[in-house]
Amino acid sequence: MPQIDSQKKRVKTNNKAHMLVVSKKSAIKTAIKKVLAAVEANDKEAAIAAYNACSSKLDSAVAKNVYHKNFASRQKSRLQTAINNMK
């Protein structure tokens, strides 16, 4: 445990930032799963709506340096391909 006041504060702020990042990543994983579930159910309208929400969350995460831009691009491409290949 840190002894210096500034280090104590740093630990608190680091934990707070860590929890925010973990929360954002979890929300994105859930959004991706919703898109894939809609694709599995062959519900194109729901898949498109879920994709739009997921895409927005991915772009937001990239802007806040939670994920790399290539990760977001790859995920969006993968999800869009799944939607386009629906029958």
N, C-alpha and C positions, 0 to 999 in steps of 0.2 A: 504494500500500500504506500502511495506517495506521502511524503512528509511536508513538501512545500505546497503552499496554497495554490500557486498557479498550476502545479502538476495535478492537484486534486480537481481543479476546474477542468483541466484538459481531459482527464479521465471521464468526467461527466459529459462533456461535449462530444467526445469520441463515441461514447455509448449511445448518446442520443442520435448522432448521425448514423451509426451502425444500425440502429433499430429502424430508422427511416428507409435506409437502403434495403434492409431485409424485407420490410413491408412492401416496398415498390416491386421488388423481385417476385415476391409471393403473389401479388395482384396480377402481374404480367403472366406468370405461369398459369394462374387460374383462368385468365382471359384466353390464353392459347388453348387450354383444355376445353373451354366452352366452344371455341371454333371447331376443334376436332370432333367434339361430341355432336355438334350440329351436322358436320359433314358425314359422320357415321350414321346419323339418323336420316340422311338424305333430305334435310330441310334447308333448301338453298337460301330462302329468305332469312331464316334465323342465322345461318352461317355467315351471310353477308353482313348482317347487323352486328354479329359478334366480332367479325373481322374488322369492321370499322372502329369499334371500341378498342379492340386489341391494338390496332395500328396506331391509334392515337396515344395509347399508353406507352407503346414502344418508342414513339417519337419523343414523348415527354421524358422518358427515362434516358434517352440519348442526350437530350438537351441538358439534363442534370448530371451527366457523367456517371450514370448508374451502369449503363451498358455501352459497348462500343458500337459505332454506327454500322459496322459490317454485320454484327450480330443481329441488330434490328432489321437490316435489309434482308439478311438470310431468312429470318423467321417470317417476315412478311411475304417473301417470295414463296416460301414453302407452303404457307397457309393459302395464299392465292392460287397456287397450283392445285392444291387439294380441292379447293372450291370449284375451280374450272374443270376439274376431272370428274365432278359429280355427274351422275346420270339422271 
